[in-house]
């Protein structure tokens, strides 16, 4: 075993972006959607509805995303206490997302320049992506009553400066595909954009007011959901009703494409055995134990070794990493080598 001190020029740091489909088995787009009656009937079902890629009782079933509904006034779900107006799961969700995204209990959600007090939630299962969602990969088809349909994507390709809210990237949802709107801004006339795409949070907020517009009028899907109009009689809206409503719109669309993104930082270490280096072995079987001479005379003037392993040590002579070559590398005085070691973190 021989040692060689590395210099700063032997090190290089590089970052690579790795993309993959968000859905189980790398399926894209997702076209099959299932729910679990057990989950829907549980206390969790009052807030969100879990969506699977196959029947929930199947051995291969895995949660792909959750749907939910948030309302600043608490409408669209049953109050915890009928005597306390507005105290309901939808209001709890609104407060949670307002604190998480806006970080201000007095702030409002503004979709394409229009302030809205409610929205639908599509939250991707955290295990389905490593770092963030990939801007420009969102292609979501929603279908409402009749033949009303809308193709949604984020506007990442239409903006020159990445928009942030409290350090989190926030893109507007527009009518389009692959990160570009079909025409103009892709917004509805009175309700603003179709919502927000938050890739760093794995979350999509859908503007219910925009989706409620009829297709022929403003580009919505005529989604008839229960919101502020039922504030005076909230008990008629069971918990989970709106969660199932947006799930149905996604399911009828039969196409939900979305990719994840991960930036992997790699450290490259270049090992450069020069012609005069690493030509002699330290294997004791080549040295006479009594005289200390080389046993095989052909290795005196024309030595030859085989490099099989590279070990990286610190100044305390502690082994930090080991790299194995795919096959032994022949080394003698007539050969030089360049071995590149890649360390991923």
N, C-alpha and C positions, 0 to 999 in steps of 0.2 A: 504494500500500500504506500502510495506517495502523495505528498501534499503540494498544493500550489495556492499562494495567496491571490485572491481576486482583487481587481481594481474597480473603481467606479464605472469605467467604460464597459465592464462586463455585465452590468445590470440594466434592465429596461422594464418599465412599467407600462402596461397596455390595458385598455378597457374595451370589452366587446359586448355588444347587445345581443341577447338571445331571446327569440320570440317563440311562442307556442300557443296552441289553441287552449282556451280556458276550460273547455269541457272535457269530461271523462273520456279516456281513450283517444284524445286529440281530435274528436269529432268537430267539424266546422262546416257549415253552420249547424247549430243544434236545431233539430226539427221535431223531436218527440218530447212531450212534456207531461209529467205526471205529478200528482200530489198524494199526500197521505192523509186519510180520514182521521187517523189516530193523532197525528201532529196538529191537524186543523182543529180538532176538538179539545186539544190540550190548552193550558193557560198560555203557552207560547203562541198558539194559533190566534189569540185575541190581538196580537201585534203583527205577526208576520206569517206568511204562508211559504213553506218549503217546497221547492220545485225540483223534481228528479228527472233523470234522463230515461228511466224505465220504471216499471211498476215498483212501488216502494217496498213490496214484499219480496222482490227479486234479490238474489244473492249479489247481483251486480249493481244494485241501486245505490246511487250516491247523490247527495244534494248538490245541485248546480248553482242555484241562486235562491234568493228569498224575495217575495213581493210584500209590500206594505203600503199603508196610506197614512199621511200626516196632515193634520189640520190645526191651525193656530187657535181656532175657537173650540176645538174638541168635537166638531161635528163629524158625522160619518161613522160613528161607532157608539156603542152603548156606554153611558156614564158608569163610573164605579159606584156612585151613589146618585140615585135619581133626584135627590134633593139638592145636589151640588151641580149646577149647570156648567157644562164645558169640561168637566173632569172625566177624561176618558182615555183609552189607549191611543187614539189618533192625536190627541193633544200631547200626550207623553212622548210619542215618537217625534212630533214636531219640535218639542223642546230639546230632545236629545240631539237631533240633527242640527238644530240652530246652534247649540253649544259646541258641537263637534266641528262644524264647518265655519260658521260666522263668528263664533266665540264672543257673542254679544247678545244678551237676552232681549235687547231692544231693536236689534237689526231685523231686516226682512229679506226674504228671498226674491231676487229680481231676475226674471227670466227674459232675456232679450229686451231689456229696458222697461218691462212691465212688472210691477210688484204683485205677487200672488201670495195668498194666505194658506194654500194647501198644495200638496203634490203627492204623487205616487213614488214609491221607492222600489228600485231593483238593486239588490245588494248581492254581488257575486260571492259565493262561498269562498272563505279565505284560503282554504286548502287548495283551491283551483288555480291560484297564481302565486308567484314567489315575491315579486317586488311591486309591480304595478300593472295596470292594464295598458294596452298599447293604443295611443291616440291614432285615429285614422282606420282602426280595424273594426270599429263598431258598425254593424249593419243589422238593424232591428226592424222587422216588419210587424206592424200592429194592424189588426183587423177589427172593425167595429160591427155595427149593425149593417146588414145587407152586404153590399160590395165595397163599402168604405174601407180604404186601406191607406196607410202612410208608411213610407220608408224613412227611417231615422238613422242619422249618423252624427258624429261630432263635427265641429267646424274647424278642426285642427289645421287643415290645409288652406283654409280661407283667411287665417289670421297671420300677420307677420310677426307679432309679439305674443309670446305665451302668456295668457292671462292667469293671474294668481289671486287667491283670497286667503289671507293669513298663511302664506307659505304653501298653499295647496293649489295645484293646477286645476282650473275650472274652465271647461269648454262648453259652449252652447250646443244644445241639440237642435239639429236642423233637418229639413226634408232633403235627403240626398243619400249618398253612399260613399264609402271609403274615405271619409273625412272631408268631403266637399259637398256643398249644397247644389241642388239641381239648378236653381235660378235665384238670383238676388241673394237675400240674407237667409232664405229658407224659413222665415218666421211667419206665424199667423198674423193677420192684420191687427187684431185688437188684443190678443192675449200674449204677445211676445214670442219667444222661442218655445220649443217643445220641452225645455228643461235644461238640466246640467249634466255633464259627463265629468266625473271626478276620478281620473285614472289612478291617483295615488291612494285613494280610499276604496277603490274597487266598487264604486257606487254610481248609479244612474238615478237622477231625480227627474221624473216625468211631470210636466205641467198639465195638470188635469183640465184646466180651463181651455187650453189649446186643443187637447184631445177631444173635449166635449163639442167643439165646433163641428158642424157638418162638413163633409168632404167637399161638396160643391160650393160652399160659401167661403170657408177660410182655410181649408186644408186639413181639418181634423178627421176624426172617425166617428163622430156622433156618439162618443162614450157617455152613457147616461149613468153617472155615478152619484152617490149620495154624499153631499157635502153640506155647505152652509145653509142651503135651502131647507134642511130638515132640523136646523138648530132648535126650533120651537117644539119639536117632537122627536128627540133623538132616540127614544126607546124603540122606534120602528126600524132602526138600522142595527142589525145584529153585528157583533164584532166579527171581523173577517170578511164582511160582505164586499167591501171595496178591494181587499187583498185578492179575493177570488175574481173580481171583475177585471182587474188589470192582468191577472194570470190568463184569463180567458182570451183577452185581446192578444196576448203574446202567443198563446197556444194556437189560436185561429190563424195567426200570421205564418206559423210553421217555419220561421227562419230567424235565428238569433245567432249572428256571427260576432265573435269577439276573441281577441288574442291577448295574451299576457306578455310582459316584457321584463327582462332581468339584465342588469348591467353587471357583468362579471369582470372583476379586476384580476389581471394576471401579471405575475412577476416573472420575467425571463432572465435566466442566468446563463451566460455564454462561457463555456469551458473550452479553452484553446490549448490543447497539448501541442507544443512545438516539436520540431524534428528531433531535438536533443533531449526531450523530456519523456519520462514514463516508458523508457525502453528496457529497463531492467526490472525484474521482479524481485519482491522481498519474500517470496515463498521460501521457507527454510529448506525445502527438499532440493533446491538448486545449489545450496551451499554446503560444503563439507563441515560437519560439526567439529572436527578435530583441527583442521587447518584454516577454515574460513575461506577457502578458495572455491571458485565456481567449479562444480562437478563436471558440467558439460562444456567442453572447450569451444564448441560452435557458438556459444552464447557470449563468448568473451569479446570478440571483434564484430560479430554480427548478431546482436541480441534481437529478440522478437517477443513481444508480449501481446496479450489480448485484453482489451478494456471491456469490462462487462458491467461495471457499476460506478456511479458517481455519488459521492457523499458530500454533503455540505455541512461544514463545521463552523462554529463561532470561534472567537479568540480564546475561549477557555477550553478549546479542543472537545467541545460537546457536539455530538452528531444531531443536526437539526432536521435533515431531510435526506432521503435516499432516492436516486433515480436509476432505474434499470434500463439498459439498452435492449432493443428488440433482438439483437444478435451481437456476438462478440466482435469488437472492432480491432483489426490487426494494426499493430503499431511497431515501427522500427525507425532507424535513423533517416530513412528516405521518405517518411510519411509524417504529415501533420494532420490534425483533426479539428473539427469544430462541433462541439456537442451543445445543443440548446436544451436547457432544462426549463420547463414551464411549471410554475406554481400558481394554482387557482385558489382564490379566497372568496 
